[in-house]
Amino acid sequence: MMYTHNELYTLLEEKVKQYNCPEFIKSDPILIPKQFSQKENIEISGFLTATIAWGQRPTILKNAKKLMQAMDNNPFHFLKDTTENDWSHLSGFKHRTFNSADLFFFMKSLQHIYRNHGGLEQVFTEGFRNGQTVFSALAHFRDVFFETGSLPRTRKHVPDVLKNASAKRLNMYLRWMVRNDNAGVDFGLWKGIPVSALMLPLDVHTGNISRGLGLLQRTQNDWKAVAEVTDKLKEFDPDDPVKYDFALFGMGIFEKTGTIKHC
């Protein structure tokens, strides 16, 4: 079905209202950082959860909860007060291709970021200031994340936008940290990156729905596609284009499976 601009705007706005609500959280990975109140715990748990946010959502939630429990449900203090010698109980952790070797490196890198770079917010914000884009923020973050070296296998778990990666999970993470529309979903903790600069977390579901609605022509789900569809969404709301992530994801997941949610 072909929509006029006004018809598509009306549809997307209706779907945002339907899915951008606490009911959405009940099956979403953002549920993990929602259990914390301290800023650092929210951003660290959110980052680790976003890192493993692929595959079936119940499995993502189960493994993310298991990881938080292994960090005494206080990831910031766990990273601050422990060393690799204290992490032996994490040696069996695995989520799909992300295993304990990857986890240990991630934890060491996060320690480095909080000890030497002022934390995750500071790193992403500095990167944004470098080029005034989320692209520059993601590129800078990856450089800092691997400052202390890397395992070749671990590099694949941090997307490289310089190689045209869509960076779906990190764009989702930035949505969590930056957006705040008082709907009870995103946190709005970080103030140095404007909401208007955020990029759509593009995956198979949002990509397919975007193409079906005429929002995206590119066939690959890569950074060029992210830029294309986000620019299109800015025509509907230049101040908050990624609010339509709720509409596109909801239409792609819940309505395809018949589990339509309502606020």
C-alpha positions as CSV (number, residue, x, y, z in Angstrom):
1,M,0.0,0.0,0.0
2,M,1.3,3.4,-0.9
3,Y,0.8,6.3,1.6
4,T,0.8,10.0,1.1
5,H,3.1,12.0,3.2
6,N,0.3,13.0,5.6
7,E,-1.1,9.5,5.8
8,L,2.3,8.1,6.6
9,Y,2.9,10.8,9.2
10,T,-0.5,10.0,10.8
11,L,0.3,6.2,10.8
12,L,3.7,6.7,12.4
13,E,2.5,9.0,15.1
14,E,-0.3,6.6,16.0
15,K,2.2,3.7,16.3
16,V,4.5,5.8,18.4
17,K,1.7,6.5,20.8
18,Q,0.8,2.8,20.8
19,Y,4.3,1.4,21.5
20,N,6.3,4.2,23.3
21,C,5.0,3.3,26.7
22,P,5.8,1.2,29.8
23,E,4.0,-1.8,28.4
24,F,6.7,-2.0,25.8
25,I,9.4,-2.4,28.4
26,K,8.0,-5.7,29.7
27,S,9.7,-7.7,26.9
28,D,12.4,-5.2,25.9
29,P,16.1,-5.4,26.9
30,I,15.8,-1.9,28.4
31,L,14.2,-3.7,31.3
32,I,17.7,-4.5,32.6
33,P,19.0,-1.0,33.1
34,K,15.5,0.0,34.4
35,Q,16.2,-1.9,37.6
36,F,18.9,0.6,38.6
37,S,18.7,4.1,39.9
38,Q,22.4,5.1,39.9
39,K,23.5,6.8,36.7
40,E,26.7,4.7,36.2
41,N,24.8,1.5,36.9
42,I,22.2,2.4,34.3
43,E,24.7,3.2,31.6
44,I,27.0,0.2,32.3
45,S,24.2,-2.3,32.5
46,G,22.6,-0.7,29.5
47,F,25.8,-0.9,27.5
48,L,26.4,-4.6,28.3
49,T,22.8,-5.5,27.7
50,A,22.7,-3.7,24.4
51,T,25.9,-5.6,23.4
52,I,24.2,-8.9,23.7
53,A,20.8,-7.7,22.4
54,W,20.5,-10.0,19.4
55,G,18.6,-13.2,19.1
56,Q,15.4,-14.1,21.0
57,R,14.4,-11.4,23.5
58,P,13.7,-13.9,26.4
59,T,17.2,-15.2,26.0
60,I,18.7,-11.7,25.9
61,L,16.9,-10.8,29.2
62,K,17.8,-14.1,30.9
63,N,21.5,-13.7,30.1
64,A,21.6,-10.0,30.9
65,K,20.0,-10.7,34.3
66,K,22.5,-13.5,34.9
67,L,25.3,-11.1,34.1
68,M,24.0,-8.4,36.4
69,Q,23.6,-11.0,39.2
70,A,27.2,-12.1,38.7
71,M,28.2,-8.4,39.2
72,D,26.3,-8.3,42.5
73,N,23.6,-6.2,40.8
74,N,25.9,-3.2,41.1
75,P,28.0,-3.2,37.9
76,F,29.7,0.1,38.6
77,H,31.0,-0.8,42.0
78,F,31.9,-4.3,40.7
79,L,34.0,-2.8,38.0
80,K,35.5,-0.2,40.3
81,D,36.3,-2.6,43.2
82,T,37.4,-5.8,41.4
83,T,40.2,-7.1,39.2
84,E,40.3,-9.9,36.6
85,N,41.4,-12.1,39.5
86,D,37.9,-11.7,40.9
87,W,36.1,-12.7,37.8
88,S,36.5,-16.4,37.7
89,H,32.8,-17.0,38.4
90,L,32.1,-15.3,35.0
91,S,34.2,-17.7,33.0
92,G,31.2,-19.7,31.9
93,F,29.2,-16.8,30.6
94,K,28.0,-17.0,27.0
95,H,25.5,-15.4,24.7
96,R,25.5,-16.7,21.2
97,T,29.0,-15.8,19.9
98,F,29.8,-13.5,22.9
99,N,31.7,-15.5,25.4
100,S,33.6,-15.0,28.6
101,A,36.8,-14.0,26.8
102,D,34.8,-11.2,25.2
103,L,33.2,-10.3,28.5
104,F,36.5,-10.1,30.3
105,F,37.9,-7.7,27.6
106,F,34.7,-5.6,27.8
107,M,35.0,-5.3,31.5
108,K,38.7,-4.3,31.4
109,S,37.9,-1.7,28.7
110,L,35.0,-0.3,30.8
111,Q,37.3,-0.1,33.8
112,H,39.8,1.9,31.6
113,I,37.0,4.2,30.4
114,Y,35.7,5.0,33.9
115,R,39.2,5.3,35.4
116,N,40.8,7.3,32.6
117,H,38.1,8.9,30.4
118,G,35.4,10.0,32.8
119,G,32.9,7.3,31.8
120,L,30.8,6.2,28.9
121,E,28.9,9.5,28.6
122,Q,32.1,11.4,28.4
123,V,33.6,9.2,25.7
124,F,30.4,9.3,23.5
125,T,30.0,13.0,24.0
126,E,33.6,13.8,23.1
127,G,33.2,11.8,20.0
128,F,30.0,13.7,19.1
129,R,31.8,17.0,19.6
130,N,34.5,15.9,17.2
131,G,32.2,15.9,14.2
132,Q,28.8,16.9,15.6
133,T,27.3,13.6,14.5
134,V,26.5,10.2,16.0
135,F,28.8,8.7,13.4
136,S,31.7,10.6,14.9
137,A,30.6,9.6,18.4
138,L,30.5,5.9,17.4
139,A,33.9,6.0,15.6
140,H,35.5,7.7,18.6
141,F,34.0,5.3,21.1
142,R,35.4,2.4,19.2
143,D,38.9,3.9,19.2
144,V,38.8,4.5,22.9
145,F,37.3,1.1,23.6
146,F,40.2,-0.7,22.0
147,E,42.9,1.6,23.4
148,T,44.2,-1.1,25.7
149,G,44.5,-3.6,22.8
150,S,42.0,-6.2,21.7
151,L,41.3,-9.8,21.0
152,P,40.7,-10.3,17.3
153,R,37.5,-12.1,18.1
154,T,36.2,-9.3,20.3
155,R,36.5,-6.5,17.7
156,K,33.4,-7.9,15.9
157,H,31.3,-7.1,19.0
158,V,31.8,-3.4,18.7
159,P,30.6,-2.1,15.3
160,D,32.8,-0.1,13.0
161,V,30.8,2.6,11.3
162,L,34.0,3.5,9.3
163,K,33.4,0.2,7.6
164,N,29.7,1.0,7.1
165,A,28.3,-1.0,10.0
166,S,24.7,-0.2,10.9
167,A,25.6,-0.2,14.6
168,K,22.1,-1.2,15.5
169,R,22.7,-2.0,19.1
170,L,24.8,1.1,19.9
171,N,22.2,3.3,18.2
172,M,19.6,1.6,20.4
173,Y,21.8,2.2,23.4
174,L,22.2,5.9,22.6
175,R,18.4,6.2,22.2
176,W,18.1,4.8,25.7
177,M,20.6,7.2,27.2
178,V,19.7,10.4,25.3
179,R,16.0,10.4,24.6
180,N,13.5,11.5,27.3
181,D,9.9,12.4,26.3
182,N,8.4,11.5,29.7
183,A,6.8,8.4,28.2
184,G,8.5,6.2,30.8
185,V,10.8,4.2,28.4
186,D,14.0,6.0,27.5
187,F,16.2,7.5,30.3
188,G,17.4,10.9,28.9
189,L,20.5,10.8,31.2
190,W,23.0,12.2,28.7
191,K,22.7,15.8,27.7
192,G,25.7,16.4,25.5
193,I,24.2,14.6,22.4
194,P,21.0,16.2,21.1
195,V,18.0,14.0,20.5
196,S,17.8,15.4,17.0
197,A,21.1,13.8,16.1
198,L,20.2,10.3,17.1
199,M,20.1,7.6,14.4
200,L,17.6,4.8,13.9
201,P,18.6,1.4,15.3
202,L,18.2,-0.4,12.0
203,D,17.7,-4.2,12.0
204,V,15.9,-6.7,9.8
205,H,12.5,-5.8,11.3
206,T,12.7,-2.0,11.1
207,G,14.4,-2.3,7.8
208,N,11.7,-4.4,6.2
209,I,8.9,-2.2,7.6
210,S,10.8,0.9,6.4
211,R,11.0,-0.4,2.9
212,G,7.4,-1.5,2.9
213,L,6.4,2.0,3.9
214,G,8.6,3.6,1.3
215,L,11.0,5.1,3.9
216,L,14.0,3.2,2.7
217,Q,15.2,2.2,-0.7
218,R,18.6,0.8,0.0
219,T,18.5,-3.0,0.2
220,Q,21.4,-3.5,2.7
221,N,21.0,-2.8,6.4
222,D,24.2,-0.8,6.7
223,W,25.2,2.7,7.8
224,K,24.2,4.2,4.5
225,A,20.7,2.7,5.0
226,V,20.7,4.1,8.6
227,A,21.4,7.6,7.3
228,E,18.8,7.3,4.5
229,V,15.9,6.2,6.7
230,T,16.8,8.6,9.5
231,D,16.9,11.5,7.1
232,K,13.4,10.4,5.9
233,L,12.1,10.2,9.4
234,K,13.4,13.8,10.1
235,E,10.8,14.9,7.5
236,F,8.2,13.9,10.1
237,D,9.9,15.1,13.2
238,P,13.3,16.8,12.8
239,D,13.7,17.2,16.6
240,D,13.1,13.6,17.5
241,P,13.4,11.3,14.5
242,V,14.2,8.1,16.3
243,K,10.9,8.1,18.3
244,Y,9.7,6.3,15.2
245,D,11.8,3.4,16.2
246,F,9.0,2.4,18.4
247,A,6.5,2.5,15.5
248,L,8.7,0.6,13.1
249,F,9.8,-2.0,15.6
250,G,6.3,-2.5,17.0
251,M,4.9,-3.0,13.5
252,G,7.7,-5.3,12.6
253,I,7.7,-7.5,15.7
254,F,4.4,-7.3,17.6
255,E,2.0,-7.0,14.7
256,K,3.8,-9.7,12.7
257,T,3.4,-12.1,15.6
258,G,-0.1,-11.0,16.6
259,T,1.0,-9.8,20.0
260,I,-0.1,-6.2,19.6
261,K,0.6,-4.1,22.6
262,H,-1.3,-1.0,23.8
263,C,-0.5,1.6,26.4
